[in-house]
Amino acid sequence: MAASERTVLQFTSAPSSTSLSARVHPLVIFNICDCYVRRPDQAERVIGTLLGSILPDGTVDIRNSYAVPHNESSDQVALDIDYHHNMLLSHQKVNPKEVIVGWYSTGLGVTGGSALIHEFYSREVSNPIHLTVDTGFRNGEATTKAYVSVNLSLEDSQLAAQFQEVPLDLRMVEAERVGFDILKTTMVDKLPSDLEGMEASMQRLLALIVDVYKYVDDVVEGHAAPDNNIGRIISETVASLPKLSPPDFDKLVNDNLQDHLLLLYLSSITRTQLTIAEKLNTAAQLL
Amino acid sequence: MANPNPTARSFLQVASTEEAAPPLRVVQMEGLVVLKIIKHCKEFSPALVTGQLLGLDVGSVLEVTNCFPFPMREENEEIEADGANYQLEMMRCLREVNVDNNTVGWYQSTLLGCFQTVELIETFLNYQENIRRCVCIIYDPSRSDQGVLALKALKLSDSFMDLYRNNNFTGEQLRERNFSWVDIFEEIPIKVSNSALISAFMTGLEADTPVTQCDYDRLQLSANPFLKRNMEFLIECMDDLSIEQQKFQFYYRNLYRQQTQQQAWLQKRRAENMARKAAGEEPLPEEDPLNPIFKPIPEPSRLDSFLVTNQIANYCNQINGYVTDLLPWQSLYHAGTPTVFSKQLGDCIY
């Protein structure tokens, strides 16, 4: 045979995979865990579709998900495609902007069956993201990983699909951040009131300030290496406090305070008026 | 025939004694449902959206384990059938993945708390026909800007439902039962529960970014947009309330006038009768149902005024609550404005 010919294993790397990153909303993780808890007894893992959108800078934003029933044996994987399409249509009726961006499975690592499922999903959307959520806590902690598949080809024939890991980011919208504390525990007796929430925020802010203070002290005493950038940012921050002369400041504060007190008075008087009016209406006796 | 076993009850007896349902004391929601509601309402705000709640009714606790959103609907007949199809389809699919597909209520988003409308009551009654206990969860996405999770669980009180069904919304009925506008809706406390798996996940995942979790926007001191909108809504509602009051005044005036007319007519009749008796003829009857002045005037229903009163009370409470929370912050002003400072602090640490 032509010994001089050498076949070289080629990595046809997709140009976007180097800058691709994925962002996951906590709702997706909740959904996946809930489906895992409710899975039928004979299934080892749960598989489902990921919905979301692709942001203009190339990041994949995963916003929603739903489970798809499947059957898995040692050499075969069967996915309920009709169910998948039905759910997709239903979801799109509510939110037409959410499209398929990939699929998820529970369990650590990627198995042979996953390659077949990934192929199915790559027919639906180009370059799907595969998210694995380790519900077994095999590494002793919660690991979620995102993969993109890259094809390995030997000259013209397809050899294998390599799953390359992609950076994953857990993002939370402002509103979700507010309720985050109650999502961490198994049972919360009542929703936190405004004041308690504010107290928690203040404590977090205080912790941040203490950290900065400690850092500055360390640098001054020579324990930590000074970083000019950080120092510059700190001084900018401190200088950003608005400088107002004390009488002006007092006037501002007092005006604001008076406005608020007026509103308080108005709303209390409205409430009293309501009770009186209601008594008059129902207690009115004619003749 | 003597019952051989006095302690055993016959099937008929058991079927006839309805077990009194324990009163609903708490609504237990899963974190998943809270997140889904927040996401759906926030995405479509300021449009108002609704969705269905699924779960289980266990004793005095109503468990809500899942939910799904309804698509935005136009007021169109053929879309109505589509909506029902969508619902059935979703419930069927969710059943396949072992989700409880038992409807326990619905959720809707609201803007600054203006949700007490007649439609809400009608929806409640619709649901109540099929489900014994249902609840409505109200979420206000605009209040999350102030760092508050504004979730409320509402239920119509039983006394109100009786009154409404019998259409007995007149003044005397209300006075008899001592029913006022606070009695229409009952608010039920919410508990949030999570499975152990999810809480383990969340605790593990949160440790990465303690800094970005700091929600500075809650420390905003400028309350003006929120208060302004609240005041605007309040003023509109006051207008509505004054219209309702005028309706009542109109009714009472009409009633009074009608009664004076009746008296006058009666006097005339009596005088006529005296004259007739003197002339020896038959006296005319003292009542004349065909005369229009005897037609009873319908009393306007108090339902609307109650609802409007409820809304006003809601706005007042919100303003009150907000302002009283804000007052202690005023004293902190002397130390500087926290918000701008904290944002930059967060940036520099990150």
Chai-1 contact restraints between the chains, C-beta under 6 A:
chainA,res_idxA,chainB,res_idxB,connection_type,confidence,min_distance_angstrom,max_distance_angstrom,comment,restraint_id
A,L27,B,L35,contact,1.0,0.0,6.0,A-B,restraint_1
A,L27,B,K39,contact,1.0,0.0,6.0,A-B,restraint_2
A,I29,B,F201,contact,1.0,0.0,6.0,A-B,restraint_3
A,F30,B,L32,contact,1.0,0.0,6.0,A-B,restraint_4
A,F30,B,L35,contact,1.0,0.0,6.0,A-B,restraint_5
A,F30,B,I198,contact,1.0,0.0,6.0,A-B,restraint_6
A,C33,B,L197,contact,1.0,0.0,6.0,A-B,restraint_7
A,C33,B,I198,contact,1.0,0.0,6.0,A-B,restraint_8
A,D34,B,L32,contact,1.0,0.0,6.0,A-B,restraint_9
A,V37,B,S195,contact,1.0,0.0,6.0,A-B,restraint_10
A,R38,B,N98,contact,1.0,0.0,6.0,A-B,restraint_11
A,A67,B,V97,contact,1.0,0.0,6.0,A-B,restraint_12
A,P69,B,E96,contact,1.0,0.0,6.0,A-B,restraint_13
A,N86,B,C93,contact,1.0,0.0,6.0,A-B,restraint_14
A,M87,B,C93,contact,1.0,0.0,6.0,A-B,restraint_15
A,S90,B,E89,contact,1.0,0.0,6.0,A-B,restraint_16
A,S90,B,M90,contact,1.0,0.0,6.0,A-B,restraint_17
A,K93,B,P71,contact,1.0,0.0,6.0,A-B,restraint_18
A,K93,B,Y86,contact,1.0,0.0,6.0,A-B,restraint_19
A,V94,B,P69,contact,1.0,0.0,6.0,A-B,restraint_20
A,V94,B,P71,contact,1.0,0.0,6.0,A-B,restraint_21
A,E141,B,G204,contact,1.0,0.0,6.0,A-B,restraint_22
A,A142,B,F201,contact,1.0,0.0,6.0,A-B,restraint_23
A,A142,B,G204,contact,1.0,0.0,6.0,A-B,restraint_24
A,A142,B,L205,contact,1.0,0.0,6.0,A-B,restraint_25
A,L170,B,L205,contact,1.0,0.0,6.0,A-B,restraint_26
A,A175,B,I38,contact,1.0,0.0,6.0,A-B,restraint_27
A,A175,B,K42,contact,1.0,0.0,6.0,A-B,restraint_28
A,A175,B,S144,contact,1.0,0.0,6.0,A-B,restraint_29
A,E176,B,I38,contact,1.0,0.0,6.0,A-B,restraint_30
A,R177,B,D215,contact,1.0,0.0,6.0,A-B,restraint_31
A,V178,B,S144,contact,1.0,0.0,6.0,A-B,restraint_32
A,V178,B,G147,contact,1.0,0.0,6.0,A-B,restraint_33
A,V178,B,L149,contact,1.0,0.0,6.0,A-B,restraint_34
A,G179,B,V34,contact,1.0,0.0,6.0,A-B,restraint_35
A,G179,B,L149,contact,1.0,0.0,6.0,A-B,restraint_36
A,I182,B,V192,contact,1.0,0.0,6.0,A-B,restraint_37
A,L183,B,G31,contact,1.0,0.0,6.0,A-B,restraint_38
A,L183,B,M202,contact,1.0,0.0,6.0,A-B,restraint_39
A,K184,B,S199,contact,1.0,0.0,6.0,A-B,restraint_40
A,K184,B,M202,contact,1.0,0.0,6.0,A-B,restraint_41
A,K184,B,T203,contact,1.0,0.0,6.0,A-B,restraint_42
A,T185,B,S199,contact,1.0,0.0,6.0,A-B,restraint_43
A,T186,B,N194,contact,1.0,0.0,6.0,A-B,restraint_44
A,T186,B,A196,contact,1.0,0.0,6.0,A-B,restraint_45
A,T186,B,S199,contact,1.0,0.0,6.0,A-B,restraint_46
A,M187,B,S193,contact,1.0,0.0,6.0,A-B,restraint_47
A,V188,B,V192,contact,1.0,0.0,6.0,A-B,restraint_48
A,D189,B,K191,contact,1.0,0.0,6.0,A-B,restraint_49
A,K190,B,P189,contact,1.0,0.0,6.0,A-B,restraint_50
A,L191,B,L149,contact,1.0,0.0,6.0,A-B,restraint_51
A,L191,B,I190,contact,1.0,0.0,6.0,A-B,restraint_52
A,D194,B,V148,contact,1.0,0.0,6.0,A-B,restraint_53
A,D194,B,D325,contact,1.0,0.0,6.0,A-B,restraint_54
A,G197,B,G147,contact,1.0,0.0,6.0,A-B,restraint_55
A,S201,B,D215,contact,1.0,0.0,6.0,A-B,restraint_56
A,S201,B,R218,contact,1.0,0.0,6.0,A-B,restraint_57
A,S201,B,L219,contact,1.0,0.0,6.0,A-B,restraint_58
A,R204,B,C214,contact,1.0,0.0,6.0,A-B,restraint_59
A,L205,B,S342,contact,1.0,0.0,6.0,A-B,restraint_60
A,L208,B,L345,contact,1.0,0.0,6.0,A-B,restraint_61
A,I233,B,C348,contact,1.0,0.0,6.0,A-B,restraint_62
A,I234,B,C348,contact,1.0,0.0,6.0,A-B,restraint_63
A,T237,B,Q344,contact,1.0,0.0,6.0,A-B,restraint_64
A,T237,B,L345,contact,1.0,0.0,6.0,A-B,restraint_65
A,T237,B,C348,contact,1.0,0.0,6.0,A-B,restraint_66
A,S240,B,Q344,contact,1.0,0.0,6.0,A-B,restraint_67
A,L241,B,G336,contact,1.0,0.0,6.0,A-B,restraint_68
A,V253,B,Y333,contact,1.0,0.0,6.0,A-B,restraint_69
A,L257,B,Q330,contact,1.0,0.0,6.0,A-B,restraint_70
A,H260,B,V323,contact,1.0,0.0,6.0,A-B,restraint_71
A,L263,B,I319,contact,1.0,0.0,6.0,A-B,restraint_72
A,L263,B,V323,contact,1.0,0.0,6.0,A-B,restraint_73
A,L264,B,V323,contact,1.0,0.0,6.0,A-B,restraint_74
A,S267,B,C316,contact,1.0,0.0,6.0,A-B,restraint_75
A,S267,B,I319,contact,1.0,0.0,6.0,A-B,restraint_76
A,S267,B,N320,contact,1.0,0.0,6.0,A-B,restraint_77
A,T270,B,C316,contact,1.0,0.0,6.0,A-B,restraint_78
A,R271,B,C316,contact,1.0,0.0,6.0,A-B,restraint_79
A,L274,B,T309,contact,1.0,0.0,6.0,A-B,restraint_80
A,E278,B,S180,contact,1.0,0.0,6.0,A-B,restraint_81
A,E278,B,W181,contact,1.0,0.0,6.0,A-B,restraint_82
A,T282,B,G171,contact,1.0,0.0,6.0,A-B,restraint_83
A,T282,B,L174,contact,1.0,0.0,6.0,A-B,restraint_84
A,T282,B,R175,contact,1.0,0.0,6.0,A-B,restraint_85
